[in-house]
């Protein structure tokens, strides 16, 4: 999403890093634990790797923001809060403790809200550009129509009364 939406020319190294993280997280999830305790360990380990994946999103968001993309700020807020709130939960999960409240849901909600705002902002800008383009085209058509009418009038005046009578 990030690379395509913002037309980022990411280095091959960064793309490989993101791809490896996806495979590592997916690999952890594919392990079939035998007991609930094994499942907890696999889940906690996958959260640590998943956290690295989220941090990479923050880095990409910073790059987007630094390149001047208007929507980059929204994504930076969303990914930053997702990492902070999700990180809170990951730390507690890895420690094997229960926090007072799990915050990852709020982080995910904010992240998705910021993606929605990003898409809405981009859509509104594209729509505004389309309106400007349409207005410009309409003005150009009107200008050329006036020029054509004037050229026709001028042509009729030069050709005299005989040409005018044959046109009617």
Secondary structure, 3 states (H helix, E strand, C coil): CHHHHCCCCCCHHHHHHHHHHHHHHHHHHHCCCCCHHHHHHHHHHHHHHHHHHHHHHHHHHHHHHHCCCCCHHHHHHHHHHHHHHHHHHHHHHHHCCCCCCCCHHHHHHHHHHHHHHHHHHHHHHHHHHHHHHHHHHHHHHHHHHHHHHHHHHHHHHHHCHHHHHHHC
